[in-house]
Amino acid sequence: MDPILTKLGEAVESGKVDKNSPYPPQMKGEDGADELARQALDNGVAPADVLTEALVPAMDRVGRKFSENKIFVPQMLMSAKAMNAAMGHLKPFFQSGDVKTKGTFIIGTVKGDLHDIGKNLVAMMIEGGGWSIIDLGVDVNEDTFNQTISENPGAVVGLSALLTTTMTNMEEIVKKIKEVNPDTKILVGGAPLNDDFRANIGADFYAPDPRGAVEYLKELAA
Ligand code: B1M
């Protein structure tokens, strides 16, 4: 593998956004994901290789460490930020169609619920897994989900809920999505959920953390 891609992967895994970024302290003054992604492209590395050989495996390692409690939310956010800095250089290639994404993932926190930290992490990790993301934000109702699905046929949907009171809203939303768009795959997550709840409301998959969500989408795209 091109040594720049190895360095880029390390920068993302460590959360080194750019040269001026003070985090992590042991990488002070070194190039970050921003500069390394640019250099890789300028050196002629294919944009798809930047994504699949550096960014995706790095975010995969980050997801695994988070699941194993070896890193925590702040470190994961820094890695996601570094990944986004690198993605900024790749976006023009995605938009021009030179690089294909694995699919579209529509995500939102269900109506009545304003918690978005977990949802944002899941969205960033899935983007790092090579999907295009439509983030509908928080307090999202069934009509908005259905409208967005009809505009993006084949998209996978992710619902997040953090409150026991909004879990019931999740049930309503799943029901309406399945009524209007029966083939849509729905992934659910959030601290109060479990797989029994997922089965009761008729969603397709429950992921306890971003890594579980990425793994599920990987299987769907295979
Ligand atoms: Co709220 N809140 N909050 N809150 N809040 C909790 C959730 C609560 C457990 C605190 C408590 O009482 N101990 C409690 C819920 C109790 C319950 O329902 N049983 C609670 C409450 C009651 C409330 C209010 C009702 C408080 C009030 O106003 N009286 C109110 C509700 C507002 C509303 O939503 N309508 C409220 C408000 C808020 C703030 C706005 C102040 C703020 C949210 C800020 C924001 O998100 N932008 C907030 C916060 C920060 C929390 C706590 C402290 C932290 C939540 C968080 O971000 N965790 C939380 C207590 C706690 O968890 N310690 C609490 C970190 C985040 C990374 O984890 O979101 O679980 P989490 O996401 C995880 C997984 O769940 C999973 O992956 C993530 C990473 O592992 N995951 C998915 C999440 N979504 C997924 C989707 C997937 C897959 C995996 O696929 C699609």
Boltz pocket constraint, residues with backbone or C-beta under 6 A from the ligand:
constraints:
  - pocket:
      binder: B
      contacts: [[A, 73], [A, 107], [A, 112], [A, 113], [A, 114], [A, 115], [A, 116], [A, 117], [A, 118], [A, 119], [A, 121], [A, 122], [A, 157], [A, 158], [A, 159], [A, 160], [A, 161], [A, 162], [A, 163], [A, 164], [A, 165], [A, 187], [A, 188], [A, 189], [A, 190], [A, 191], [A, 192], [A, 207], [A, 208], [A, 209], [A, 210], [A, 213]]
      max_distance: 6.0
